Amino acid sequence: MTLPNSECKTTQLDIRGLNYHVQEWGDSSNPTLILIHGWMDCGATFNHVAEKLVDEYHIIAPDLRGFGNSDHASGYWFADYFADLDELLNHYTPDRPARLIGHSMGGNIVMMYAGIRPERVASVLSLEALGMAPTESHEAPGKYRQWMTQILSGESVKIYPNIEALKRSIRAGNPSLPEPIVDELAVHWGTPVGEDGAYRLKHDHKHRYANPVRYNFDDTLAVWREITARVGIVMAEQSSLYRKFNQLGRIKQSMEVLKVSASDYFLVEDAAHMLHLEQPESTAECVRRFFAAR
């Protein structure tokens, strides 16, 4: 299958002892954008957005540790992504503050990083990411028990008997994606197992283990208040996160804390959570407007 990212170059980088697979589009003399993917995704799925921006920007999209074609690690803690991103910026933008974009989990990574290393970030655009759902103290014992059960059980990786079964699984989890995109994701996300036509997902299965540590949104807000970069927010009109964040008042609260102006808040119509795949033209236009505005 020929994927629609023929202009993409790939490279391998040693990031903190792991082999990172990195996608790259465009001329390195153009302004650089660093794009960070979400949970269970990979950098290659930014290809449709990259194609809309390739004449204006140099676009870098790594596969995070344990995802896509990057190395798996012995374990995963969220803070590792901040240190990995720091190393990536030292490689691609060593002498100037970076322009960062992140989708979902990647959006939470770049927003936190912008508060941890404010001097390293010029502007940051969050796609469908404004922290996570709050947790309560009574949940802590169960979270630790679940994590211990999973990590000690050695539960097996799911095997799909053929690529069509993998596509059905992707389609079930992402019902609003068009069929050609599902076909692409099966290639980006899946890898053959043995010689009988079976497939499994590329990501490290340990990413599916429960996080034993409770999420504290107050800590996130404290980090966000350290951000000095210009911040933009993009949400998808049909996303369950958009509805949930509206109900929690999270969007208004986040815009106030992050000092996001009305012109730097974008709502993409006719798109759910995977807006960069469902509406790449609209998503690219949000990127263009945000980074070109000032």
C-alpha positions, 0 to 999 in steps of 0.5 A: 500500500502506498501511504499519502506521505511520500514527502515524509522522511524518517530518521532514528534518534537516540533519546535517553537510550531508546531508539526514537523513530521520527517523521519529518516533512518540509524544508528545514529552512522553514519554521519548525513545528514539533507535533506530539501524538496521542495515546495509542497513536503514532507520529505518522498519522499527522501526515494529512495535516503535514501535507497542508502545511509542508510548504510553510513549515518544517514539521517533526513528528516523533513516535513516543517511547513504546509507540509506533516504531520507537523502542519499548521501555521497561516501564512508563511514567508520564514524566518520562515524556517531558524529558524525552521532549527536552532531548528532542528539542535539544536536537531540532531547536537547540538555539531557539524556543520551540513551536509545539503542537500536541494531540490528546495525550500529546497535548497534555505533554506539550502543555506541561512541558511549556510550564516546566521549561518555559524558556524553551517554548515560544508557542504551544497549541493543544488539540483536544487536551486540557488535562484529564478527568479528576480522581478521588482519594477513595479510588487510590487503593483500587488503582494500585491493586489493578496496576499490580494485578496487570503488571504481575500477571503477564497478560498476553498481547491481543493477536488479530487473525488477519488485517481485516480483523484489526481494521474492524477493531480500529473501526469499532473504536473510531466509528467516525473515521472514513474507511481509507483512514482506517486502512491507513491506521491498520498499516501505521498501528499494526505489525504482522505476527509470524507467517499466518497473516496474523497482526498485533498492534505495534504499541507496547502492551504495558501502555494499557496497564492502569496508572497507579498514581492518582491524577491531580488537576491542581498540580496541572494548573500550578504547572500551567501558571508557569507557562510564558509561551502563547497558548492556543486551544483546539477542540472538536465539536463532536468529541466526548472530551469537548462535551465533558470539558464544557460540563466541568467548566474546564474550557473556560477555566483553562482559557483563564489560567492559560491566558488564551484569547478568544482568537486563539480558541478554535472549535473544529466542526464535523469532527470527533476526537481524532480531528487531525484525521477526520478534518485535516484541512480544518485542523491545518487551518487552525495551526496556520492561523495560530502560528501566523497570527503574531 
